Amino acid sequence: MASRVLGNVVLYHYPLTRSTRVAWILHELGIPFDKVKTNPMTGETRTKDFLEKNPNHAVPVLEFEHQGKKHTMIESGAMVCFLADLPDIDVRLAPDAKQIVQRAEYLQMIFHACSWQDMILWNIRMHSTLLPTEMRDESTVMFNKQKWKDEVEPQIVNRLRRNKYILGSNFTAADIVCAYNIIWSKSYGLSDHSEIKRYLKEIKARPAFQAAYADKGEF
């Protein structure tokens, strides 16, 4: 269902980047939005107009109207949490604040994905493809791949041995950020455990996932 709280939702997005997390949750919640394809690799995030939206020259940027005023957000994890907590959406993808233990675990996994996991994967990407050749460090790539294998993947696998999803039997916004990162890690030859394969098969069957990743060929 469309949100009555938000109006004129616009997502500045580039395929397979972390803006995909935001497109995914918007599709899960049934919130209509316009998508503006913005390529960070060709300077489109460094124009004067874009830098006024996000001085960090990155996607995603989320714009929306509330009570007649336009607002902007620039962090994908914050956007996912914000959208999951909207009060007028029937689909619940986050534990209520009154569910103290469940909420604590939910926030822990959201922030783990958007900080610790992101840091590891971003270092791999920077030193594999993004930095000028003379600045790349293969030892940084290998160190962070091993860090994912030794520290992150076992935590995910242990959760998936106990549960269908990251937090239990129900799909939540934590699955959006964690599954996105797992898929990202697989592009580096990581996360090949059978429990993860089972989990991703479940995740990829979701219509909202398929809608969010429909443009992956344009990366």
Residue pairs with C-beta under 8 A, 6 or more apart in sequence:
1 29
1 30
1 89
1 90
1 91
2 30
2 31
2 32
3 29
3 31
3 86
3 88
3 89
4 88
5 66
5 86
5 87
5 88
6 31
6 64
6 65
6 66
6 86
7 64
7 65
7 66
8 34
8 63
8 64
8 65
8 70
9 26
9 31
9 32
9 33
9 34
9 62
9 63
9 64
10 33
10 34
10 35
10 36
10 62
10 63
10 64
11 19
11 22
11 23
11 26
11 33
11 34
11 35
11 36
11 60
11 61
11 62
11 63
12 19
12 36
12 38
12 50
12 53
12 54
12 59
12 60
12 61
12 62
12 63
13 19
13 20
13 22
13 23
13 35
13 36
13 37
13 38
13 59
13 60
14 37
14 38
14 39
14 40
14 59
14 219
15 37
15 215
15 216
15 217
15 218
15 219
16 213
16 216
16 219
17 40
17 59
17 60
18 59
18 60
18 76
18 118
18 180
19 59
19 60
19 76
20 180
20 212
20 213
21 60
21 76
21 77
21 79
21 80
21 176
21 177
21 180
22 60
22 62
22 76
22 79
22 80
22 83
23 33
23 35
23 211
23 212
24 176
24 180
24 208
24 209
24 211
24 212
24 213
25 79
25 80
25 83
25 84
25 93
25 173
25 176
25 208
26 33
26 83
27 207
27 208
27 209
27 211
27 212
28 91
28 93
28 176
28 206
28 208
29 83
29 84
29 86
29 89
29 91
29 93
30 89
30 91
31 83
31 89
37 215
37 218
38 44
38 45
38 50
38 59
38 61
39 45
40 57
40 58
40 59
44 50
45 51
45 54
45 57
45 58
45 59
46 57
50 57
50 61
51 57
53 61
53 63
53 72
53 74
54 61
54 72
54 74
56 74
58 74
60 74
60 76
60 79
61 72
61 73
61 74
62 72
62 73
62 74
62 79
63 70
63 71
63 72
64 70
64 71
65 71
73 79
73 82
75 114
76 114
76 177
77 110
77 111
77 113
77 114
77 177
80 110
80 173
80 176
80 177
81 94
81 107
81 110
81 173
83 173
84 93
84 94
84 172
84 173
85 94
93 171
93 172
93 173
93 176
94 103
94 106
94 172
94 173
95 102
95 103
95 106
95 172
96 103
97 103
102 167
105 167
106 167
106 172
106 173
106 174
109 166
109 167
109 174
109 177
109 178
110 173
110 174
110 177
113 174
113 177
113 178
113 180
113 181
114 177
116 152
117 148
117 152
117 178
117 181
118 181
120 144
120 147
120 148
120 152
121 144
121 148
121 181
121 184
121 185
121 188
123 140
123 141
123 144
124 140
124 141
124 144
124 145
124 148
124 188
126 136
127 136
127 137
127 138
127 140
127 141
128 136
128 141
128 188
145 188
145 189
145 190
148 185
148 188
148 190
148 191
149 190
152 185
153 185
153 190
153 191
153 193
153 196
156 166
156 178
156 182
156 191
156 196
157 193
157 195
157 196
159 166
159 167
160 166
160 195
160 196
160 198
160 199
161 195
163 169
164 199
164 202
165 171
165 172
165 174
165 175
165 199
165 202
166 172
166 174
166 175
166 178
166 179
167 174
167 175
171 206
175 203
179 199
179 200
179 203
179 209
182 191
182 196
182 199
182 200
183 200
185 191
186 192
203 209
204 210
